[in-house]
């Protein structure tokens, strides 16, 4: 990327387990979150802000460079993370991801709010205080 380019691209990304099966147990979730953060940070220009989720989905907040092809990057995160969990942690097929993902951009002034929302996912779902835009993975979801 040329030096004379300024970019501020903040993204909230979410995706679900296949059929929203509750396969992200506490042990798997901790390892998965660590792996996803590490993988994301291996991508040049990515700034990792937060990760969270529940037993059936993941949320991340990142800032990305304008050269990153989001669909390819998310696909690689999903594929590599399920392979890691299934082959390195569980030694069996315990994690599959649903097709697709949701991505919403946000401004720098909303970063603190988005990070807080992601880190408190379990509480938001328990209390029914979810923010629909940040939970969607398909256009036809209500």
C-alpha positions in Angstrom: 0.0 0.0 0.0 1.4 3.4 -0.9 2.5 5.6 2.0 0.2 8.5 0.9 -3.0 6.6 1.7 -5.0 7.2 4.9 -7.6 4.7 5.8 -9.8 4.2 8.9 -11.8 1.1 8.3 -13.3 -0.3 11.4 -15.4 -3.5 11.1 -17.6 -5.6 13.3 -17.7 -9.2 12.0 -19.8 -12.1 13.2 -20.5 -15.7 12.1 -22.3 -18.7 13.4 -21.6 -22.4 14.0 -23.3 -24.7 11.5 -27.0 -24.7 12.2 -26.2 -22.5 15.2 -25.2 -25.7 17.1 -23.9 -24.8 20.6 -20.5 -26.3 20.0 -18.4 -23.4 21.5 -18.0 -24.8 25.0 -15.9 -22.8 27.4 -12.7 -24.9 26.7 -13.2 -24.6 22.9 -14.2 -21.0 23.0 -11.1 -19.8 24.9 -8.8 -21.6 22.5 -10.8 -20.5 19.5 -10.7 -16.8 20.5 -7.0 -16.9 21.2 -6.4 -18.6 17.8 -8.6 -16.1 15.9 -6.9 -13.1 17.5 -3.5 -14.5 16.7 -4.5 -15.3 13.1 -6.0 -11.9 12.6 -2.9 -10.2 13.9 -0.8 -12.1 11.4 -2.5 -10.2 8.6 -0.5 -7.1 7.7 -2.2 -3.8 8.7 -4.9 -5.4 10.8 -5.5 -4.0 14.2 -7.4 -6.3 16.5 -9.8 -4.7 19.0 -12.0 -7.4 20.6 -13.5 -10.9 20.4 -16.5 -12.4 22.1 -19.6 -14.5 21.4 -21.7 -17.2 22.8 -21.9 -21.0 22.4 -23.0 -20.7 18.8 -21.4 -17.6 17.3 -18.3 -15.3 17.3 -18.0 -11.5 17.1 -14.8 -9.6 16.3 -13.9 -5.9 16.0 -10.9 -5.0 13.8 -9.5 -2.2 11.8 -8.3 -3.3 8.4 -6.2 -1.8 5.6 -8.0 -0.8 2.3 -6.2 -3.6 0.4 -7.8 -6.4 2.5 -10.5 -8.4 0.6 -12.8 -9.0 3.5 -14.7 -12.0 2.1 -11.5 -13.9 1.5 -10.0 -13.0 4.9 -13.1 -14.0 6.8 -13.2 -17.3 4.9 -9.6 -18.0 5.8 -10.3 -17.2 9.5 -13.3 -19.5 9.6 -11.5 -22.4 7.7 -8.3 -22.2 9.6 -10.0 -21.9 13.0 -12.3 -24.9 12.5 -9.3 -26.9 11.2 -7.3 -25.9 14.3 -10.1 -26.8 16.8 -10.9 -30.1 15.0 -7.3 -31.3 14.5 -5.3 -29.7 17.3 -7.7 -29.3 20.2 -10.5 -31.9 19.9 -8.9 -34.5 17.6 -12.4 -34.9 16.1 -14.9 -32.9 14.1 -16.6 -30.7 16.7 -16.6 -27.3 15.0 -18.2 -26.4 11.7 -19.1 -22.9 10.6 -22.3 -21.9 8.9 -22.0 -20.4 5.4 -21.7 -16.6 5.4 -21.0 -13.9 7.9 -22.2 -10.4 8.9 -20.0 -7.3 8.6 -20.9 -3.8 9.7 -18.5 -0.8 9.6 -18.4 1.7 12.4 -16.7 5.0 13.1 -13.8 5.6 15.6 -16.2 7.3 18.0 -18.2 4.0 18.3 -15.1 1.8 18.9 -15.5 1.7 22.7 -19.2 0.9 22.5 -18.6 -1.9 19.9 -15.8 -3.4 22.0 -18.0 -3.4 25.1 -20.8 -5.0 23.2 -18.6 -7.8 21.9 -17.0 -8.5 25.3 -20.4 -8.7 27.0 -22.1 -11.0 24.4 -23.2 -13.6 26.9 -24.8 -11.0 29.1 -26.5 -9.3 26.1 -28.0 -12.6 25.0 -29.0 -13.6 28.5 -30.8 -10.3 29.0 -32.2 -10.0 25.5 -30.3 -6.7 25.0 -28.8 -7.6 21.7 -28.2 -5.0 18.9 -29.8 -6.6 15.8 -27.4 -5.0 13.3 -24.4 -6.6 15.0 -26.0 -10.0 15.2 -27.1 -10.5 11.6 -25.4 -12.8 9.1 -27.9 -12.6 6.3 -29.9 -9.9 4.5 -33.3 -11.7 5.2 -32.8 -12.0 9.0 -35.2 -9.9 11.1 
